[in-house]
Amino acid sequence: MPDGLTNLIFHGIATIFGLIVTGTIVTFFIRDATQKEHTILRNYPIIGRLRYFFEIQGKYFRQYFFSGDRDEMPFNRATRKWIYKNAKNKGGIIGFGSTYDLREPGALIFASAAFPILEEDQLPTPALSIGEGYCDQPFLAHSIINISAMSYGALSKPAIRALSLGAAKAGCWLNTGEGGLSPYHLEGDCDRIMQIGTAKYGIRDRQGNFSASRAREIAQSVKAFEIKLSQGAKPGKGGMLPAAKVNEEIASIRGIPAYQDSISPNRHHDIGNINELLDQVAFIRELTGRPVGIKTAIGGWHFINELCDTILRRGLEYAPDFLTIDGGEGGSGAAPQTLLDYAGLPIAEALPRVVDSLIESGLKQRIRVIAAGKLVTSAKCAWALCAGADFVNTARGFMFSLGCIQAMRCHLNTCPTGITTDNPRLQRGLVVEEKYLRVANYATNVNREIDMIAHSCGLHHARELRREHIRIVEKAGKSIALNILHPYPETRSGSHQ
């Protein structure tokens, strides 16, 4: 091709490109200068757009360039890296000292023993039975850490598949979330807990009421049922799945119309007080033969005290088989910021007080306690055992094990790691055959390190951890033992032992 023709084509393309760019700038300039919604854009057309760009991108710049390893919220870089390493089975070994600030109020310090348990004397952490003596098919749970409630629809198909397969390999349970039991929860032969949300998704009839026949059918595929009253992210507010994500399959699983917003009521219509709650627990347990528990965030002590008093009055057969206590800092999905920030007690305050009520009423052995709320590391899980929990649930910990990068886009359907989106192009990046192994590694390594902490404290296994084995920093240079901060209560006379 002659040089002259080449130059002509090149200059022609450059001219067209320049006209497009110029036209775009002029169009935006006119639009910015004439619109009445944004003051900055009206006064500074084009240039003002940079402010909004950097405002949106600011959290990502801070995450990668400016924040220290321990600075970020909701999870800092050090925590995320710890999870990634354990999920990849690369161990939590570091050098040259810790960056964990032991002067910070709330810091955890385990009371290491002068003579820790020798390796040959260490014992495996025993499994605990849930519902034994009160239902036909009690649940023997082996893992301390387990996968918290995350619904199919809120999470993608490959994410649910990887969690199910990983849970089976690690020996932990998988909670279905309020969106119902999907085929992808069933893919791995893991222990499953069916959550019954306020909308009764997946366990409802055509009118939206609880379906006894559906419950009996589901009972063949799950180990237990959990009645969800509220969650830490949004106590008093129901879940929502936007219409765009409610495809034919999800609508069929939930028992709702397709391509309409899936909005849960903020409360069960058939459960408005403690007696109705205990009636429902006993009814579902008798109907299915499976253990039945309750999940709730805690706003004060009235609920747990009244729950214990009512159980003592009505009898142990009405007690829930487990209580899942969600801290106000919990939340793997989208929620109003006001509720995320201000509603519900944090798990550090809620858990010891709930356990105290159970001990005082003599119900601690009858009701298993599951703790949730940013408990993603082995140290936080060990703290929960010290405070009186029997098990720990985490959602975001397992999301990190799947590859979550804390992009904070769970509610936008644009999750770059394919975990919380139904976009097939983005889901393609989540390779189930790889990620389920990371899920299993994370659970296995957390359980192993909880035992390691117990051995350091001079205990044979993790279930021997008590409040006296951990100290909480109150101010720089001073810590207090948890059993002093939260003393064990006396069992009331006449309570069940």
C-alpha positions in Angstrom: 0.0 0.0 0.0 1.5 3.4 -0.9 2.7 5.6 1.9 0.3 8.4 0.9 -2.7 6.2 1.1 -1.6 4.8 4.5 -1.1 8.3 5.9 -4.6 9.3 4.5 -6.3 6.4 6.3 -4.4 7.0 9.5 -5.2 10.7 9.5 -8.9 9.9 8.6 -9.2 7.5 11.6 -7.5 10.0 13.9 -9.8 12.8 12.7 -12.9 10.7 13.3 -11.7 9.6 16.8 -10.9 13.3 17.6 -14.4 14.3 16.5 -16.0 11.6 18.7 -13.9 12.6 21.7 -14.7 16.3 21.2 -18.4 15.6 20.6 -18.5 13.5 23.8 -16.8 16.3 25.9 -19.1 19.0 24.5 -22.2 16.8 25.1 -21.1 16.2 28.8 -20.2 19.8 29.2 -23.7 21.0 28.1 -25.4 18.3 30.2 -23.4 19.1 33.3 -23.8 22.8 33.0 -27.6 22.6 32.5 -28.5 19.9 35.0 -29.9 21.0 38.4 -29.2 18.0 40.6 -25.4 18.3 41.3 -23.9 21.6 42.3 -20.3 20.6 41.6 -21.1 19.5 38.1 -23.1 22.6 37.3 -20.3 24.9 38.5 -17.4 22.8 37.2 -18.6 20.8 34.1 -16.4 17.8 33.1 -13.8 18.5 35.8 -16.3 18.0 38.6 -16.8 14.4 37.4 -13.3 13.6 38.7 -14.5 14.2 42.2 -17.3 11.6 41.9 -14.9 9.2 40.2 -12.3 9.4 43.0 -15.1 9.3 45.7 -16.3 6.0 44.3 -12.8 4.6 43.8 -11.4 5.9 47.1 -12.1 2.8 49.1 -10.2 0.7 46.6 -7.2 3.1 46.6 -7.2 3.0 50.4 -7.4 -0.8 50.4 -4.4 -1.3 48.2 -2.2 1.7 48.7 -2.8 3.8 51.8 -4.4 1.7 54.7 -2.1 -0.3 57.0 -2.5 -4.0 57.4 -4.7 -3.5 60.5 -6.6 -0.4 59.5 -9.5 -1.4 57.3 -13.2 -2.2 58.0 -15.1 -4.5 58.1 -12.0 -6.8 57.7 -8.4 -5.5 57.5 -5.8 -6.8 55.2 -4.0 -8.8 57.8 -7.2 -10.8 58.5 -7.9 -11.3 54.9 -4.4 -12.5 54.1 -4.6 -14.9 57.1 -7.7 -16.5 55.6 -6.3 -16.6 52.1 -3.2 -18.4 53.3 -5.1 -20.9 55.3 -7.6 -21.5 52.5 -4.6 -22.2 50.2 -3.1 -24.5 52.9 0.0 -22.3 53.1 -0.1 -22.0 56.9 -0.3 -18.9 59.1 3.5 -18.6 59.7 5.0 -15.1 59.8 8.4 -13.6 60.9 9.8 -10.7 62.9 6.9 -10.3 65.3 3.2 -9.5 65.3 1.5 -6.4 64.0 -1.4 -7.1 66.3 -1.7 -4.2 68.8 -1.9 -5.7 72.3 -2.5 -2.2 73.7 -5.8 -1.7 71.8 -8.9 -2.0 74.0 -10.7 -5.2 73.1 -7.5 -7.1 72.1 -7.6 -10.8 73.0 -4.8 -12.4 75.0 -5.0 -16.1 75.8 -3.6 -17.3 79.1 -0.8 -19.6 78.0 0.2 -22.3 80.4 3.7 -22.7 81.8 3.4 -26.4 81.0 1.3 -26.8 77.9 -0.1 -30.2 76.9 2.4 -32.6 75.3 1.5 -33.7 71.8 1.1 -37.3 72.8 -1.4 -36.2 75.5 -3.6 -34.0 73.2 -7.1 -35.3 72.5 -9.3 -34.7 69.5 -12.0 -32.2 70.0 -15.2 -34.3 70.7 -18.3 -33.9 68.6 -21.5 -32.6 70.3 -25.0 -34.0 69.9 -27.8 -31.5 69.1 -31.3 -32.5 70.2 -30.4 -35.8 71.8 -33.3 -37.1 73.9 -35.8 -34.7 72.5 -36.1 -35.6 68.8 -36.1 -38.8 66.8 -33.0 -38.0 64.8 -30.5 -35.9 66.8 -27.6 -34.3 65.0 -24.0 -35.1 65.9 -21.9 -32.1 64.9 -18.2 -32.5 64.6 -16.7 -29.1 63.5 -16.4 -26.1 65.7 -16.5 -23.7 62.7 -19.4 -24.0 60.3 -20.9 -22.2 57.3 -23.4 -19.6 58.2 -26.7 -18.8 56.4 -26.2 -17.6 52.8 -29.1 -18.1 50.4 -28.9 -19.4 46.8 -29.8 -16.3 44.8 -27.8 -14.0 47.1 -24.9 -16.3 46.4 -24.2 -17.7 42.9 -24.6 -21.3 41.8 -20.9 -22.0 41.7 -20.4 -20.4 45.2 -23.1 -22.7 46.7 -21.7 -25.7 45.0 -18.2 -25.0 46.3 -19.5 -24.4 49.8 -21.4 -27.7 49.8 -18.5 -29.8 48.5 -16.1 -28.0 50.8 -18.3 -28.6 53.8 -18.5 -32.2 53.0 -14.8 -32.6 52.8 -14.1 -30.6 56.0 -16.9 -32.2 58.0 -18.7 -29.0 58.9 -22.3 -28.0 58.3 -23.8 -25.7 55.7 -26.8 -23.4 56.5 -29.1 -22.9 53.5 -30.0 -19.3 54.4 -33.6 -18.2 54.1 -33.8 -18.7 50.3 -34.6 -22.4 50.6 -32.9 -25.7 49.8 -31.5 -25.7 46.3 -30.0 -28.6 44.3 -26.6 -27.0 44.7 -26.8 -27.3 48.5 -27.3 -31.0 47.9 -24.3 -31.4 45.6 -21.9 -32.2 48.4 -22.8 -34.9 50.9 -22.5 -32.5 53.8 -24.5 -31.8 56.9 -27.2 -29.2 56.1 -29.3 -26.9 58.3 -32.5 -25.6 56.7 -33.3 -22.1 57.7 -36.9 -21.0 57.9 -37.0 -17.3 57.2 -39.9 -14.9 57.8 -41.2 -15.5 54.2 -41.0 -19.3 54.6 -39.1 -19.6 51.3 -38.8 -23.2 50.1 -41.0 -24.5 52.8 -44.3 -22.7 52.1 -47.5 -23.4 50.3 -49.0 -21.3 47.5 -50.5 -18.8 50.0 -47.1 -18.3 51.6 -47.9 -20.2 54.8 -45.7 -22.9 56.4 -46.1 -26.2 54.5 -46.0 -29.3 56.8 -45.7 -31.7 53.8 -42.8 -29.7 52.4 -41.1 -29.7 55.8 -41.3 -33.5 56.0 -39.9 -33.8 52.5 -37.0 -31.4 53.3 -36.3 -33.3 56.5 -35.0 -36.2 54.5 -32.1 -34.0 53.2 -31.1 -31.9 56.2 -29.9 -32.5 59.8 -31.8 -29.7 61.5 -34.1 -26.7 61.0 -33.4 -23.1 62.2 -36.2 -20.6 62.7 -34.7 -17.2 61.8 -36.1 -14.3 63.9 -33.5 -11.8 62.8 -29.9 -11.4 61.7 -27.1 -9.2 62.9 -26.9 -7.1 59.7 -30.5 -5.9 59.8 -32.6 -6.8 62.9 -36.2 -5.9 62.3 -35.8 -5.9 58.5 -36.5 -8.7 56.1 -34.2 -9.8 53.3 -34.6 -8.7 49.7 -33.5 -10.2 46.4 -34.1 -7.8 43.5 -36.4 -8.9 40.6 -33.5 -9.2 38.2 -32.0 -12.1 40.2 -35.3 -13.9 40.8 -35.1 -16.2 37.7 -37.4 -19.1 37.0 -35.1 -21.6 39.0 -34.8 -19.4 42.1 -38.6 -18.6 42.0 -39.3 -22.3 41.9 -37.0 -23.0 44.8 -38.5 -20.2 46.9 -42.1 -20.8 45.8 -42.7 -17.2 44.5 -43.4 -15.5 41.2 -40.4 -15.1 38.9 -38.9 -11.7 38.1 -40.5 -9.9 41.0 -38.7 -8.5 44.0 -38.3 -11.2 46.7 -39.0 -9.3 49.9 -39.2 -11.1 53.2 -41.5 -9.7 56.0 -39.6 -8.1 58.9 -41.2 -10.8 61.2 -42.9 -14.1 61.1 -46.7 -13.5 60.8 -47.4 -16.6 62.9 -44.8 -16.0 65.6 -45.4 -12.9 67.7 -44.3 -13.9 71.2 -42.3 -16.4 73.1 -45.1 -18.9 73.6 -45.9 -18.9 69.8 -42.2 -19.3 69.1 -41.8 -22.4 71.4 -45.0 -23.9 70.0 -43.5 -23.6 66.5 -40.2 -25.2 67.7 -42.0 -28.1 69.2 -44.4 -28.5 66.3 -41.6 -28.6 63.6 -39.5 -31.0 65.7 -42.4 -33.4 66.2 -43.3 -33.1 62.5 -39.8 -33.7 61.1 -38.0 -35.7 63.8 -35.1 -33.2 63.4 -33.6 -30.8 65.9 -35.0 -27.3 65.7 -33.2 -24.1 66.7 -33.6 -20.3 66.7 -31.4 -17.6 65.1 -31.6 -14.1 66.4 -29.7 -10.9 67.0 -29.8 -9.6 70.6 -31.0 -6.1 71.5 -31.1 -6.6 75.3 -31.7 -9.2 78.0 -35.5 -9.3 78.1 -35.8 -11.8 75.2 -33.4 -14.4 76.5 -34.6 -14.1 80.1 -38.2 -14.5 79.1 -37.3 -17.4 76.8 -35.6 -19.2 79.7 -38.4 -18.5 82.1 -41.0 -19.7 79.7 -39.1 -22.9 79.0 -38.8 -23.6 82.7 -42.5 -23.1 83.1 -43.6 -25.2 80.1 -40.9 -27.9 80.1 -37.7 -28.9 78.4 -39.5 -30.5 75.5 -40.4 -27.0 74.3 -36.9 -25.7 74.4 -35.0 -25.0 71.1 -32.2 -27.5 70.5 -29.8 -24.7 69.7 -29.6 -20.9 69.7 -27.7 -19.0 67.0 -26.7 -15.7 68.4 -25.8 -13.2 65.7 -23.8 -10.1 66.6 -24.7 -6.7 65.3 -21.5 -6.6 63.3 -22.7 -9.6 61.3 -23.9 -9.5 57.7 -22.7 -11.1 54.4 -25.4 -9.5 52.3 -26.9 -6.1 51.7 -28.7 -4.2 54.5 -29.6 -0.6 55.3 -26.5 1.2 56.7 -28.5 2.6 59.7 -29.3 -1.0 60.9 -25.8 -2.3 60.0 -24.2 0.5 62.0 -26.5 1.0 64.9 -28.9 -2.0 65.6 -28.1 -5.1 67.6 -25.5 -5.8 70.3 -22.1 -6.8 69.2 -21.3 -10.5 69.7 -18.7 -9.6 72.4 -21.5 -8.3 74.6 -24.4 -10.5 73.5 -22.8 -13.9 73.7 -21.6 -13.9 77.4 -25.0 -12.5 78.6 -27.0 -15.1 76.6 -24.8 -17.9 78.0 -25.2 -16.4 81.5 -29.0 -16.6 81.2 -28.8 -20.3 80.1 -26.4 -21.2 83.0 -28.5 -19.3 85.5 -31.7 -21.2 84.4 -29.9 -24.5 84.2 -30.5 -24.8 80.4 -26.9 -24.6 79.1 -26.7 -28.4 78.6 -30.1 -28.6 77.0 -29.6 -25.8 74.5 -26.4 -25.6 72.3 -25.1 -22.1 71.6 -23.8 -21.1 68.2 -22.0 -17.7 67.9 -21.8 -15.5 64.8 -20.6 -12.0 64.0 -17.1 -11.4 62.4 -15.7 -14.6 64.0 -13.5 -15.4 61.0 -10.2 -16.3 62.7 -9.2 -19.2 65.0 -8.5 -16.7 67.8 -12.0 -15.2 67.6 -13.5 -18.7 67.5 -11.5 -19.7 70.5 -12.8 -16.5 72.3 -16.3 -17.6 71.5 -15.7 -21.1 73.1 -14.2 -19.4 76.2 -17.4 -17.2 76.4 -19.6 -20.3 76.3 -20.4 -21.0 72.7 -20.5 -24.6 71.5 -20.0 -23.8 67.8 -19.2 -20.9 65.6 -20.9 -19.8 62.3 -19.2 -17.6 59.8 -20.4 -16.4 56.4 -17.8 -13.9 55.3 -14.9 -16.1 56.4 -16.0 -18.7 53.9 -16.6 -16.0 51.3 -13.0 -15.0 51.7 -12.0 -18.6 51.3 -13.9 -18.6 48.0 -11.8 -15.6 46.8 -13.8 -12.6 48.0 -11.7 -9.4 47.8 -14.0 -7.2 49.9 -15.1 -5.2 46.9 -18.3 -4.2 48.8 -20.5 -4.9 45.8 -22.6 -7.8 47.2 -25.8 -5.8 46.6 -25.0 -4.6 43.1 -24.8 -7.9 41.2 -21.4 -6.9 40.0 -19.2 -9.0 42.3 -15.9 -9.3 40.5 -15.2 -12.8 42.1 -18.4 -14.3 40.9 -19.6 -15.1 44.5 -22.7 -12.8 44.8 -23.7 -12.3 41.2 -25.8 -14.2 38.7 -23.7 -12.8 35.8 -22.4 -15.9 33.9 -19.3 -14.0 32.8 -18.3 -13.1 36.4 -19.3 -16.6 37.7 -16.9 -18.1 35.2 -14.0 -17.0 37.4 -15.1 -19.1 40.3 -13.9 -22.6 39.5 -15.7 -25.0 41.8 -13.1 -27.8 41.5 -10.5 -25.4 42.9 -12.5 -23.3 45.4 -14.2 -26.2 47.2 -10.8 -27.3 48.4 -10.1 -23.9 49.7 -13.4 -23.9 51.7 -12.3 -27.3 53.2 -8.8 -26.1 53.9 -10.1 -23.0 55.7 -12.5 -24.9 58.0 -9.9 -27.6 58.7 -7.1 -25.2 59.5 -9.3 -23.0 61.8 -10.3 -26.1 63.8 -6.7 -27.1 64.0 -5.6 -23.7 65.3 -8.4 -23.5 67.8 -7.0 -26.8 69.2 -3.5 -25.3 69.1 -4.7 -22.4 71.3 -6.3 -24.8 73.7 -3.1 -26.8 74.0 -1.1 -23.6 74.6 -3.5 -22.9 77.5 -2.7 -26.4 79.0 -5.9 -28.0 77.8 -6.4 -31.4 76.2 -8.8 -30.1 73.5 -10.8 -27.0 72.6 -14.0 -27.8 74.4 -12.1 -27.4 77.7 -11.7 -23.6 77.0 -13.3 -21.5 79.7 -13.5 -17.7 80.5 -10.5 -17.9 82.7 -8.4 -18.9 79.7 -8.7 -15.5 78.0 -8.0 -11.9 78.9 -9.4 -8.8 77.3 -7.4 -5.6 77.1 -9.3 -2.7 78.7 -6.7 0.0 78.3 -3.0 0.2 77.3 -1.0 -2.0 79.6 -3.9 -3.5 81.4 -6.1 -6.6 80.7 -8.8 -8.4 82.6 -9.7 -12.1 82.6 -13.1 -12.8 80.9 -14.4 -14.6 84.0 -13.8 -11.3 86.0 -15.4 -9.2 83.3 -18.3 -11.6 82.9 -18.4 -13.7 86.1 -20.2 -17.1 85.9 -23.7 -16.8 87.5 -25.1 -19.1 90.1 -27.7 -21.6 88.9 -31.1 -20.6 90.3 -32.6 -23.0 92.8 -35.0 -25.4 91.2 -33.6 -24.9 87.7 -32.7 -27.9 85.5 -29.1 -29.1 85.8 
